[in-house]
C-alpha cells in the first residue's frame, strides 16, 4: 500500500517489518470466516511500491509540506468522497517521481501557505510541463484579487482559500475536475468595489493638468460662476481666485474664461472615448 494514499479514511503507515501481505483470521460473533488483510510493512529506507488507482477512480493529489495539514486535508477529502483516491506528497518533485504510475489526469491541490509567489509559480510551471491535462487548484491564505488573477494567468484552474468551508472546497474540486474554473465570489466582489473607487479618466486628466485647488476652480468656471461666488464657495479670497484663473488660462493657452470651459469640455470628451 502506498504510504501517500488514503484508503477507507486512514493513511497507510510505513513501519518496520519485512513480511508479505497475508490474511489474519478473526472471529465475529463467535464464528470464523471473516478475514482482514494485513498490509505489507517496509523499512523506512525502502520505497513502497506505488499502487494505481483502482477501478479507474478519479484521483486528487495534495501537495503540502506541512505533515499535519496534509494529513488532515487528505482525511477530510477522503471522508466526504469515498469514490475518489486521495494521494498526498510534500513537494511537486516527490509527486513527479511517482506520477507515471498514478491516474493520468488528477486534480492537484497545491497548498501555497508560507511559500513565496515565485515558489508557487515554479511548482505550477513544473506541473504544466509534466502534462497539459492536469488541473491545478491553489489553496491559499491570500484572498486579494491580484493573487487570484495572477494564479489564473499561470494556468491554474481553481483558487480556494483557507477561509472557505470544506463543502465549498469539495464542490470547487468537483467543478474543476468537470472542466470548469473556480474563483471565490468574495474576491470578485472586493475587486468590483475597488474598481468603483478608482478615479475616472476625466478626473485623472484634470489632476494631471492642475493642482487640487485649480481643479475646483475649473469646476466652478464650467458652471459659469463669477470670481466672487467662486471665492465664497471655495472659501478663498477673490484675489486668489483671480490668480488661479490666470494660471489655468496660461496652462490651457486660453484667451478668456469661455475658452477655458470649451477646452476642458474637449479634454474630458477625449478622455471618455
Backbone as CSV, one residue per row, in Angstrom:
resi,resn,N_x,N_y,N_z,CA_x,CA_y,CA_z,C_x,C_y,C_z
1,UNK,0.842,-1.191,0.000,0.000,0.000,0.000,0.877,1.241,0.000
2,UNK,0.571,2.192,-0.764,1.375,3.405,-0.899,1.273,4.267,0.353
3,UNK,2.399,4.665,0.935,2.348,5.488,2.139,1.713,6.831,1.908
4,UNK,1.505,7.234,0.639,0.919,8.539,0.347,-0.559,8.441,0.052
5,UNK,-1.147,7.236,0.081,-2.534,7.079,-0.331,-3.438,6.842,0.861
6,UNK,-4.589,7.466,0.812,-5.566,7.299,1.870,-6.620,6.335,1.398
7,UNK,-6.875,5.282,2.163,-7.898,4.300,1.806,-8.798,4.110,3.011
8,UNK,-10.069,4.178,2.789,-11.071,3.999,3.848,-10.847,4.964,4.996
9,UNK,-10.312,6.157,4.670,-10.216,7.206,5.670,-8.954,7.227,6.474
10,UNK,-8.016,6.271,6.275,-6.786,6.239,7.059,-5.577,6.111,6.156
11,UNK,-4.546,6.921,6.390,-3.340,6.791,5.576,-2.556,5.556,5.985
12,UNK,-1.960,4.874,5.008,-1.135,3.709,5.326,0.086,4.158,6.100
13,UNK,0.494,3.399,7.098,1.634,3.755,7.920,2.803,2.859,7.575
14,UNK,3.952,3.438,7.316,5.142,2.661,6.989,5.885,2.360,8.283
15,UNK,5.832,1.146,8.765,6.542,0.745,9.973,7.479,-0.400,9.637
16,UNK,8.421,-0.651,10.514,9.473,-1.612,10.191,8.979,-3.042,10.291
17,UNK,9.096,-3.778,9.185,8.764,-5.187,9.119,9.129,-5.653,7.732
18,UNK,9.371,-6.947,7.561,9.789,-7.433,6.247,8.878,-8.543,5.756
19,UNK,7.714,-8.671,6.304,6.801,-9.730,5.884,6.077,-9.368,4.605
20,UNK,5.243,-10.273,4.093,4.427,-10.015,2.911,2.979,-10.009,3.357
21,UNK,2.114,-9.482,2.481,0.705,-9.390,2.840,0.130,-10.774,3.086
22,UNK,-0.662,-10.886,4.100,-1.284,-12.170,4.385,-2.666,-11.964,4.930
23,UNK,-3.296,-12.993,5.412,-4.629,-12.874,5.975,-4.586,-13.193,7.457
24,UNK,-5.265,-12.395,8.225,-5.358,-12.608,9.659,-6.776,-13.054,9.964
25,UNK,-6.915,-14.296,10.418,-8.249,-14.828,10.702,-8.799,-14.149,11.939
26,UNK,-10.036,-13.772,11.878,-10.692,-13.132,13.011,-12.019,-13.817,13.267
27,UNK,-12.556,-13.537,14.387,-13.845,-14.104,14.739,-14.849,-12.991,14.895
28,UNK,-16.028,-13.240,14.390,-17.115,-12.286,14.554,-18.313,-13.016,15.097
29,UNK,-18.792,-12.583,16.261,-19.936,-13.220,16.905,-19.693,-14.717,17.144
30,UNK,-18.438,-15.071,17.418,-18.145,-16.463,17.735,-17.966,-17.337,16.529
31,UNK,-18.008,-16.784,15.315,-17.865,-17.607,14.125,-16.600,-17.204,13.387
32,UNK,-15.950,-18.209,12.811,-14.787,-17.933,11.989,-15.226,-17.680,10.558
33,UNK,-14.381,-17.038,9.810,-14.715,-16.847,8.396,-14.412,-15.443,7.924
34,UNK,-14.520,-14.456,8.806,-14.174,-13.097,8.389,-12.670,-12.979,8.337
35,UNK,-12.147,-12.211,7.399,-10.688,-12.054,7.289,-10.351,-10.601,7.042
36,UNK,-9.224,-10.183,7.565,-8.752,-8.805,7.412,-7.377,-8.836,6.790
37,UNK,-7.191,-8.055,5.705,-5.879,-8.012,5.057,-4.879,-7.300,5.934
38,UNK,-3.679,-7.838,5.985,-2.573,-7.195,6.673,-1.653,-6.629,5.607
39,UNK,-1.500,-5.323,5.577,-0.705,-4.692,4.513,0.770,-4.939,4.743
40,UNK,1.504,-4.987,3.649,2.955,-5.161,3.714,3.581,-3.970,4.402
41,UNK,4.455,-4.221,5.338,5.172,-3.156,6.035,6.620,-3.181,5.576
42,UNK,7.202,-2.000,5.385,8.579,-1.927,4.910,9.394,-1.008,5.803
43,UNK,10.702,-1.177,5.694,11.595,-0.332,6.457,11.496,1.100,5.922
44,UNK,11.687,2.112,6.786,11.596,3.499,6.332,12.515,3.809,5.170
45,UNK,13.647,3.134,5.058,14.592,3.421,3.988,14.141,2.861,2.650
46,UNK,13.164,1.912,2.685,12.717,1.316,1.445,11.578,2.123,0.854
47,UNK,11.520,2.228,-0.471,10.426,2.940,-1.130,9.312,1.953,-1.415
48,UNK,8.124,2.255,-0.901,6.983,1.358,-1.093,6.509,1.429,-2.531
49,UNK,6.077,0.327,-3.107,5.597,0.353,-4.485,4.338,1.178,-4.607
50,UNK,4.172,1.841,-5.721,3.015,2.704,-5.942,1.872,1.875,-6.490
51,UNK,0.701,2.021,-5.907,-0.453,1.284,-6.375,-1.307,2.192,-7.252
52,UNK,-1.693,1.719,-8.403,-2.523,2.503,-9.299,-3.913,2.678,-8.708
53,UNK,-4.572,3.762,-9.134,-5.945,3.977,-8.694,-6.807,2.830,-9.186
54,UNK,-7.573,2.239,-8.269,-8.341,1.059,-8.616,-9.652,1.436,-9.303
55,UNK,-10.046,0.609,-10.283,-11.341,0.790,-10.915,-11.480,2.071,-11.699
56,UNK,-10.374,2.711,-12.085,-10.446,3.947,-12.841,-11.022,5.107,-12.059
57,UNK,-10.942,5.063,-10.737,-11.495,6.141,-9.918,-10.691,7.415,-10.091
58,UNK,-11.345,8.590,-10.028,-10.613,9.865,-10.140,-9.662,10.043,-8.968
59,UNK,-8.601,10.776,-9.205,-7.577,10.973,-8.190,-7.412,12.457,-7.873
60,UNK,-7.309,12.759,-6.598,-6.974,14.106,-6.142,-5.619,14.046,-5.447
61,UNK,-4.699,14.866,-5.870,-3.354,14.898,-5.303,-3.204,16.149,-4.453
62,UNK,-2.752,15.981,-3.234,-2.496,17.100,-2.322,-0.996,17.292,-2.199
63,UNK,-0.534,18.502,-2.426,0.892,18.804,-2.272,1.029,19.870,-1.192
64,UNK,1.564,19.460,-0.065,1.691,20.331,1.107,2.875,19.863,1.935
65,UNK,3.767,20.788,2.291,4.973,20.422,3.019,4.694,20.083,4.483
66,UNK,3.708,20.726,5.067,3.419,20.508,6.487,2.617,19.211,6.655
67,UNK,3.180,18.290,7.414,2.606,16.948,7.522,1.212,16.960,8.121
68,UNK,1.021,17.683,9.217,-0.275,17.673,9.890,-1.362,18.238,8.974
69,UNK,-1.088,19.370,8.336,-2.066,19.985,7.430,-2.373,19.039,6.271
70,UNK,-1.331,18.409,5.739,-1.504,17.490,4.601,-2.370,16.295,4.977
71,UNK,-2.085,15.685,6.126,-2.850,14.508,6.550,-4.295,14.863,6.883
72,UNK,-4.492,16.006,7.548,-5.862,16.418,7.890,-6.683,16.679,6.631
73,UNK,-6.088,17.359,5.663,-6.802,17.655,4.426,-7.119,16.368,3.664
74,UNK,-6.163,15.447,3.636,-6.383,14.183,2.938,-7.526,13.392,3.574
75,UNK,-7.553,13.332,4.897,-8.613,12.574,5.579,-9.978,13.243,5.392
76,UNK,-9.988,14.578,5.412,-11.254,15.285,5.215,-11.815,15.026,3.825
77,UNK,-10.976,15.137,2.811,-11.448,14.914,1.450,-11.874,13.471,1.238
78,UNK,-11.133,12.545,1.826,-11.499,11.142,1.684,-12.809,10.830,2.408
79,UNK,-13.044,11.524,3.522,-14.246,11.266,4.294,-15.520,11.700,3.595
80,UNK,-15.430,12.720,2.743,-16.634,13.220,2.066,-16.803,12.640,0.674
81,UNK,-15.783,11.938,0.170,-15.897,11.366,-1.171,-15.121,10.057,-1.233
82,UNK,-15.805,8.954,-0.959,-15.158,7.643,-0.936,-14.802,7.144,-2.327
83,UNK,-15.375,7.746,-3.363,-15.121,7.277,-4.727,-13.864,7.867,-5.335
84,UNK,-13.213,8.747,-4.618,-12.011,9.394,-5.123,-10.782,8.901,-4.375
85,UNK,-9.718,8.623,-5.108,-8.444,8.249,-4.490,-7.713,9.527,-4.100
86,UNK,-7.343,9.639,-2.847,-6.632,10.807,-2.349,-5.173,10.445,-2.132
87,UNK,-4.281,11.162,-2.779,-2.848,10.934,-2.611,-2.209,12.227,-2.146
88,UNK,-1.178,12.128,-1.321,-0.556,13.328,-0.770,0.959,13.231,-0.850
89,UNK,1.567,14.380,-1.147,3.016,14.481,-1.286,3.483,15.787,-0.660
90,UNK,4.752,15.807,-0.265,5.282,17.018,0.361,5.738,18.047,-0.668
91,UNK,6.171,17.593,-1.849,6.650,18.508,-2.884,6.202,18.035,-4.262
92,UNK,6.276,18.930,-5.224,5.970,18.573,-6.606,6.980,17.556,-7.123
93,UNK,8.235,17.720,-6.735,9.275,16.787,-7.174,8.974,15.368,-6.712
94,UNK,8.487,15.233,-5.494,8.150,13.908,-4.968,7.000,13.298,-5.769
95,UNK,6.026,14.128,-6.110,4.899,13.632,-6.910,5.354,13.223,-8.312
96,UNK,6.257,13.991,-8.912,6.722,13.691,-10.266,7.421,12.338,-10.339
97,UNK,8.081,11.925,-9.258,8.766,10.633,-9.262,7.781,9.477,-9.381
98,UNK,6.594,9.642,-8.831,5.612,8.567,-8.842,4.528,8.765,-9.891
99,UNK,4.528,9.912,-10.540,3.454,10.261,-11.464,3.179,9.231,-12.555
100,UNK,4.187,8.592,-13.198,3.881,7.641,-14.273,2.942,6.513,-13.879
101,UNK,2.882,6.196,-12.578,2.035,5.093,-12.130,0.741,5.571,-11.478
102,UNK,0.521,6.878,-11.537,-0.669,7.445,-10.919,-1.710,7.710,-11.993
103,UNK,-2.960,7.914,-11.590,-4.041,8.227,-12.514,-3.600,9.309,-13.495
104,UNK,-3.866,9.164,-14.779,-3.316,10.063,-15.793,-3.737,11.513,-15.682
105,UNK,-4.915,11.804,-15.174,-5.388,13.180,-15.129,-5.933,13.545,-13.755
106,UNK,-5.096,13.661,-12.759,-5.582,14.004,-11.429,-5.852,15.504,-11.298
107,UNK,-6.572,15.872,-10.277,-6.682,17.268,-9.869,-5.671,17.473,-8.748
108,UNK,-4.809,18.458,-8.904,-3.773,18.708,-7.907,-4.142,19.922,-7.073
109,UNK,-4.200,19.723,-5.761,-4.416,20.822,-4.824,-3.046,21.245,-4.308
110,UNK,-2.580,22.395,-4.763,-1.248,22.886,-4.414,-1.379,23.923,-3.308
111,UNK,-0.912,23.574,-2.118,-1.027,24.477,-0.963,0.104,25.501,-0.994
112,UNK,-0.257,26.772,-0.904,0.746,27.826,-1.062,1.055,28.577,0.220
113,UNK,0.466,28.188,1.340,0.705,28.880,2.602,2.174,28.800,2.991
114,UNK,2.685,29.913,3.524,4.078,30.010,3.979,5.077,29.802,2.845
115,UNK,4.655,30.047,1.610,5.559,29.936,0.467,5.469,31.207,-0.354
116,UNK,6.565,31.552,-1.022,6.585,32.774,-1.820,5.835,32.571,-3.126
117,UNK,5.454,33.679,-3.752,4.760,33.619,-5.037,5.641,32.947,-6.083
118,UNK,6.948,33.242,-6.043,7.878,32.652,-7.012,7.940,31.135,-6.880
119,UNK,7.918,30.637,-5.648,7.962,29.191,-5.427,6.707,28.506,-5.958
120,UNK,5.572,29.129,-5.715,4.309,28.549,-6.194,4.262,28.562,-7.719
121,UNK,4.689,29.662,-8.322,4.697,29.748,-9.784,5.637,28.706,-10.388
122,UNK,6.748,28.445,-9.729,7.681,27.418,-10.209,7.027,26.040,-10.184
123,UNK,6.301,25.753,-9.099,5.619,24.460,-8.989,4.542,24.310,-10.062
124,UNK,3.785,25.376,-10.290,2.736,25.333,-11.320,3.362,25.078,-12.688
125,UNK,4.502,25.709,-12.949,5.185,25.517,-14.236,5.681,24.078,-14.375
126,UNK,6.189,23.500,-13.300,6.659,22.113,-13.334,5.515,21.151,-13.650
127,UNK,4.374,21.398,-13.034,3.211,20.532,-13.270,2.742,20.672,-14.708
128,UNK,2.724,21.896,-15.218,2.282,22.133,-16.595,3.213,21.454,-17.596
129,UNK,4.510,21.439,-17.297,5.467,20.773,-18.178,5.267,19.262,-18.164
130,UNK,4.836,18.733,-17.016,4.639,17.286,-16.912,3.469,16.827,-17.763
131,UNK,2.386,17.612,-17.785,1.215,17.254,-18.581,0.276,18.444,-18.682
132,UNK,-0.280,18.637,-19.854,-1.237,19.732,-20.056,-2.646,19.333,-19.630
133,UNK,-2.854,18.058,-19.309,-4.185,17.573,-18.935,-4.461,17.698,-17.442
134,UNK,-3.460,18.085,-16.673,-3.619,18.142,-15.222,-4.206,19.492,-14.815
135,UNK,-5.221,19.431,-13.969,-5.852,20.652,-13.458,-5.278,20.983,-12.088
136,UNK,-4.850,22.227,-11.915,-4.238,22.657,-10.656,-5.178,23.609,-9.928
137,UNK,-5.326,23.376,-8.635,-6.084,24.271,-7.758,-5.131,24.792,-6.687
138,UNK,-5.120,26.105,-6.501,-4.302,26.706,-5.455,-5.112,26.803,-4.173
139,UNK,-4.539,26.349,-3.059,-5.129,26.542,-1.736,-4.274,27.568,-1.022
140,UNK,-4.851,28.731,-0.710,-4.052,29.841,-0.211,-4.740,30.572,0.932
141,UNK,-3.929,31.288,1.724,-4.466,32.187,2.751,-4.824,33.539,2.150
142,UNK,-4.264,33.838,0.980,-4.492,35.148,0.352,-5.832,35.162,-0.377
143,UNK,-6.569,36.279,-0.216,-7.887,36.388,-0.834,-8.007,37.605,-1.747
144,UNK,-6.895,38.328,-1.954,-6.973,39.526,-2.784,-7.085,39.161,-4.258
145,UNK,-7.692,40.055,-5.019,-7.945,39.802,-6.439,-6.661,39.633,-7.232
146,UNK,-5.617,40.373,-6.872,-4.366,40.284,-7.627,-3.753,38.889,-7.518
147,UNK,-3.850,38.263,-6.348,-3.321,36.902,-6.175,-4.125,35.902,-7.000
148,UNK,-5.455,36.057,-6.997,-6.319,35.146,-7.744,-6.060,35.282,-9.244
149,UNK,-6.037,36.519,-9.732,-5.825,36.743,-11.163,-4.423,36.300,-11.586
150,UNK,-3.443,36.508,-10.696,-2.088,36.065,-11.008,-2.008,34.564,-11.166
151,UNK,-2.734,33.837,-10.306,-2.763,32.368,-10.406,-3.448,31.919,-11.692
152,UNK,-4.559,32.557,-12.052,-5.270,32.201,-13.283,-4.401,32.463,-14.507
153,UNK,-3.624,33.540,-14.468,-2.725,33.863,-15.588,-1.674,32.776,-15.793
154,UNK,-1.336,32.061,-14.742,-0.338,30.994,-14.824,-0.943,29.651,-15.242
155,UNK,-2.251,29.644,-15.498,-2.888,28.414,-15.961,-3.607,27.623,-14.890
156,UNK,-3.693,28.171,-13.670,-4.398,27.488,-12.588,-5.894,27.473,-12.901
157,UNK,-6.552,26.356,-12.592,-7.974,26.198,-12.915,-8.897,26.492,-11.736
158,UNK,-8.335,26.602,-10.550,-9.158,26.866,-9.382,-8.360,27.566,-8.302
159,UNK,-9.064,28.340,-7.480,-8.411,29.063,-6.383,-9.335,28.992,-5.175
160,UNK,-8.926,28.247,-4.158,-9.710,28.141,-2.938,-8.889,28.691,-1.783
161,UNK,-9.590,29.197,-0.771,-8.908,29.825,0.352,-9.188,29.064,1.638
162,UNK,-8.335,29.291,2.620,-8.461,28.587,3.892,-9.645,29.091,4.706
163,UNK,-10.276,30.181,4.284,-11.451,30.688,4.988,-12.746,30.024,4.513
164,UNK,-12.663,29.186,3.483,-13.846,28.520,2.943,-14.234,27.310,3.775
165,UNK,-15.511,26.982,3.717,-15.989,25.748,4.343,-15.521,24.551,3.518
166,UNK,-15.399,23.382,4.177,-14.927,22.181,3.491,-15.846,21.814,2.322
167,UNK,-17.148,21.932,2.513,-18.090,21.571,1.454,-17.878,22.425,0.203
168,UNK,-17.580,23.699,0.395,-17.337,24.592,-0.745,-16.078,24.155,-1.486
169,UNK,-15.033,23.826,-0.731,-13.787,23.382,-1.347,-13.989,22.081,-2.125
170,UNK,-14.763,21.160,-1.569,-15.033,19.886,-2.238,-15.761,20.116,-3.559
171,UNK,-16.767,20.987,-3.544,-17.507,21.268,-4.782,-16.640,22.012,-5.795
172,UNK,-15.716,22.822,-5.295,-14.791,23.509,-6.203,-13.900,22.493,-6.920
173,UNK,-13.430,21.497,-6.188,-12.606,20.447,-6.787,-13.403,19.675,-7.831
174,UNK,-14.656,19.375,-7.520,-15.503,18.650,-8.480,-15.747,19.478,-9.731
175,UNK,-15.952,20.774,-9.557,-16.166,21.651,-10.706,-14.949,21.672,-11.617
176,UNK,-13.773,21.801,-11.022,-12.543,21.822,-11.813,-12.328,20.492,-12.513
177,UNK,-12.627,19.379,-11.822,-12.477,18.062,-12.431,-13.404,17.915,-13.644
178,UNK,-14.562,18.572,-13.580,-15.522,18.504,-14.686,-15.169,19.439,-15.836
179,UNK,-14.103,20.233,-15.658,-13.668,21.115,-16.745,-13.929,22.580,-16.509
180,UNK,-14.461,22.924,-15.328,-14.760,24.318,-15.037,-13.604,25.035,-14.359
181,UNK,-13.850,26.297,-14.022,-12.872,27.123,-13.313,-13.557,27.727,-12.094
182,UNK,-12.872,27.698,-10.954,-13.471,28.204,-9.716,-12.621,29.312,-9.127
183,UNK,-13.275,30.433,-8.798,-12.645,31.513,-8.033,-13.636,31.943,-6.956
184,UNK,-13.165,32.403,-5.802,-14.070,32.802,-4.724,-14.855,34.059,-5.080
185,UNK,-16.155,34.032,-4.871,-17.019,35.164,-5.217,-16.668,36.407,-4.409
186,UNK,-16.290,36.239,-3.146,-15.974,37.390,-2.308,-14.802,38.185,-2.863
187,UNK,-13.874,37.485,-3.514,-12.739,38.180,-4.117,-13.200,39.063,-5.267
188,UNK,-14.121,38.559,-6.078,-14.642,39.346,-7.192,-15.423,40.557,-6.697
189,UNK,-16.189,40.376,-5.622,-16.955,41.491,-5.065,-16.021,42.572,-4.543
190,UNK,-14.971,42.152,-3.833,-13.996,43.116,-3.316,-13.290,43.837,-4.460
191,UNK,-13.007,43.098,-5.535,-12.363,43.703,-6.691,-13.273,44.732,-7.343
192,UNK,-14.562,44.414,-7.446,-15.518,45.352,-8.028,-15.583,46.631,-7.213
193,UNK,-15.602,46.496,-5.888,-15.663,47.674,-5.032,-14.411,48.533,-5.178
194,UNK,-13.261,47.885,-5.385,-12.014,48.639,-5.575,-12.039,49.407,-6.886
195,UNK,-12.605,48.777,-7.928,-12.687,49.447,-9.228,-13.574,50.679,-9.142
196,UNK,-14.656,50.586,-8.372,-15.561,51.732,-8.229,-14.872,52.922,-7.577
197,UNK,-13.876,52.640,-6.738,-13.177,53.711,-6.037,-12.086,54.359,-6.885
198,UNK,-11.778,53.760,-8.033,-10.739,54.325,-8.888,-11.224,55.627,-9.508
199,UNK,-10.349,56.620,-9.689,-10.763,57.875,-10.325,-11.077,57.651,-11.796
200,UNK,-12.030,58.414,-12.307,-12.381,58.308,-13.724,-11.279,58.912,-14.574
201,UNK,-11.330,58.624,-15.874,-10.306,59.153,-16.786,-10.330,60.670,-16.819
202,UNK,-11.537,61.263,-16.699,-11.621,62.727,-16.717,-10.983,63.320,-15.464
203,UNK,-11.161,62.622,-14.313,-10.541,63.093,-13.084,-9.028,62.999,-13.170
204,UNK,-8.553,61.903,-13.804,-7.105,61.756,-13.982,-6.566,62.864,-14.883
205,UNK,-7.317,63.207,-15.937,-6.886,64.248,-16.876,-6.787,65.594,-16.176
206,UNK,-7.794,65.909,-15.353,-7.778,67.193,-14.651,-6.652,67.249,-13.633
207,UNK,-6.472,66.144,-12.901,-5.446,66.147,-11.862,-4.040,66.241,-12.440
208,UNK,-3.869,65.749,-13.674,-2.544,65.838,-14.296,-2.256,67.242,-14.838
209,UNK,-3.304,68.038,-15.042,-3.133,69.402,-15.574,-3.031,70.453,-14.478
210,UNK,-3.832,70.283,-13.429,-3.962,71.336,-12.427,-3.721,70.808,-11.022
211,UNK,-3.514,71.749,-10.112,-3.456,71.403,-8.701,-4.874,71.120,-8.200
212,UNK,-4.964,70.635,-6.976,-6.286,70.323,-6.421,-7.165,71.570,-6.349
213,UNK,-6.607,72.710,-5.960,-7.360,73.953,-5.857,-7.775,74.454,-7.234
214,UNK,-6.864,74.345,-8.191,-7.175,74.780,-9.552,-8.278,73.919,-10.168
215,UNK,-8.253,72.628,-9.852,-9.282,71.731,-10.376,-10.662,72.149,-9.873
216,UNK,-10.748,72.553,-8.595,-12.026,73.017,-8.053,-12.476,74.315,-8.721
217,UNK,-11.525,75.195,-8.983,-11.862,76.451,-9.659,-12.364,76.187,-11.075
218,UNK,-11.719,75.246,-11.774,-12.160,74.884,-13.127,-13.599,74.394,-13.092
219,UNK,-13.912,73.569,-12.108,-15.278,73.062,-11.986,-16.291,74.169,-11.818
220,UNK,-15.924,75.197,-11.059,-16.821,76.337,-10.866,-16.921,77.184,-12.132
221,UNK,-15.814,77.337,-12.833,-15.831,78.086,-14.090,-16.762,77.443,-15.106
222,UNK,-16.772,76.139,-15.154,-17.611,75.424,-16.118,-19.098,75.588,-15.798
223,UNK,-19.378,75.979,-14.568,-20.764,76.255,-14.189,-21.139,77.717,-14.433
224,UNK,-20.167,78.504,-14.947,-20.431,79.907,-15.295,-20.450,80.856,-14.115
225,UNK,-19.854,80.466,-13.007,-19.890,81.309,-11.819,-18.804,82.381,-11.877
226,UNK,-19.098,83.592,-11.382,-18.093,84.668,-11.343,-17.089,84.438,-10.214
227,UNK,-16.008,85.196,-10.263,-14.942,85.015,-9.278,-15.412,85.210,-7.842
228,UNK,-16.319,86.175,-7.623,-16.771,86.463,-6.270,-17.507,85.261,-5.672
229,UNK,-18.357,84.642,-6.454,-19.104,83.469,-5.980,-18.165,82.286,-5.775
230,UNK,-17.208,82.118,-6.695,-16.230,81.020,-6.568,-15.434,81.173,-5.275
231,UNK,-15.019,82.414,-4.983,-14.247,82.666,-3.767,-15.061,82.325,-2.527
232,UNK,-16.339,82.662,-2.544,-17.199,82.390,-1.383,-17.402,80.880,-1.188
233,UNK,-17.678,80.192,-2.287,-17.979,78.752,-2.179,-16.743,77.917,-1.860
234,UNK,-15.578,78.379,-2.319,-14.342,77.622,-2.060,-13.555,78.180,-0.882
235,UNK,-14.141,79.165,-0.197,-13.507,79.756,0.983,-12.127,80.323,0.645
236,UNK,-12.076,81.109,-0.421,-10.836,81.757,-0.856,-11.047,83.264,-0.927
237,UNK,-9.940,83.970,-1.004,-10.015,85.394,-1.312,-10.271,85.540,-2.810
238,UNK,-10.980,86.580,-3.185,-11.269,86.784,-4.613,-9.982,86.973,-5.409
239,UNK,-8.991,87.620,-4.785,-7.711,87.813,-5.470,-7.018,86.471,-5.735
240,UNK,-7.197,85.519,-4.815,-6.611,84.183,-5.000,-7.284,83.470,-6.161
241,UNK,-8.606,83.627,-6.271,-9.337,83.025,-7.376,-8.832,83.588,-8.700
242,UNK,-8.593,84.896,-8.745,-8.106,85.520,-9.979,-6.749,84.952,-10.388
243,UNK,-5.889,84.700,-9.380,-4.572,84.111,-9.671,-4.735,82.702,-10.241
244,UNK,-5.641,81.924,-9.658,-5.884,80.565,-10.151,-6.428,80.583,-11.573
245,UNK,-7.360,81.502,-11.834,-7.943,81.591,-13.177,-6.870,81.961,-14.192
246,UNK,-6.009,82.868,-13.799,-4.935,83.286,-14.703,-3.986,82.126,-15.000
247,UNK,-3.629,81.345,-13.987,-2.737,80.200,-14.196,-3.412,79.099,-15.026
248,UNK,-4.713,78.930,-14.822,-5.464,77.936,-15.605,-5.477,78.329,-17.074
249,UNK,-5.744,79.591,-17.342,-5.759,80.080,-18.730,-4.382,79.912,-19.371
250,UNK,-3.346,80.187,-18.575,-1.980,80.054,-19.091,-1.666,78.598,-19.415
251,UNK,-2.113,77.690,-18.550,-1.840,76.259,-18.763,-2.572,75.748,-20.005
252,UNK,-3.773,76.215,-20.228,-4.561,75.776,-21.384,-4.323,76.631,-22.629
253,UNK,-3.551,77.683,-22.453,-3.321,78.649,-23.539,-4.652,79.236,-24.039
254,UNK,-5.501,79.488,-23.081,-6.815,80.074,-23.394,-6.753,81.593,-23.250
255,UNK,-7.545,82.285,-24.051,-7.547,83.750,-24.041,-8.550,84.317,-23.044
256,UNK,-9.567,83.532,-22.692,-10.575,84.001,-21.752,-11.234,82.813,-21.053
257,UNK,-12.179,83.125,-20.163,-12.845,82.087,-19.372,-13.684,81.163,-20.250
258,UNK,-14.260,81.736,-21.310,-15.083,80.922,-22.204,-14.242,79.852,-22.877
259,UNK,-13.039,80.203,-23.280,-12.150,79.218,-23.906,-11.718,78.152,-22.900
260,UNK,-11.582,78.534,-21.651,-11.232,77.556,-20.621,-12.306,76.470,-20.553
261,UNK,-13.575,76.890,-20.527,-14.675,75.940,-20.468,-14.700,75.064,-21.709
262,UNK,-14.516,75.684,-22.877,-14.543,74.936,-24.137,-13.421,73.905,-24.183
263,UNK,-12.209,74.299,-23.822,-11.065,73.385,-23.865,-11.202,72.257,-22.848
264,UNK,-11.748,72.545,-21.670,-11.940,71.490,-20.669,-12.974,70.468,-21.138
265,UNK,-14.025,70.944,-21.818,-15.011,70.014,-22.380,-14.370,69.105,-23.417
266,UNK,-13.489,69.655,-24.226,-12.794,68.862,-25.242,-11.903,67.801,-24.592
267,UNK,-11.197,68.192,-23.537,-10.300,67.255,-22.845,-11.086,66.095,-22.257
268,UNK,-12.222,66.394,-21.635,-12.994,65.325,-20.997,-13.677,64.436,-22.028
269,UNK,-14.086,65.010,-23.150,-14.680,64.195,-24.214,-13.672,63.196,-24.788
270,UNK,-12.429,63.620,-24.961,-11.390,62.721,-25.465,-11.056,61.645,-24.447
271,UNK,-11.086,61.998,-23.161,-10.761,61.030,-22.108,-11.816,59.951,-21.985
272,UNK,-13.073,60.269,-22.347,-14.156,59.305,-22.220,-14.271,58.374,-23.404
273,UNK,-13.545,58.637,-24.487,-13.598,57.782,-25.680,-12.784,56.517,-25.456
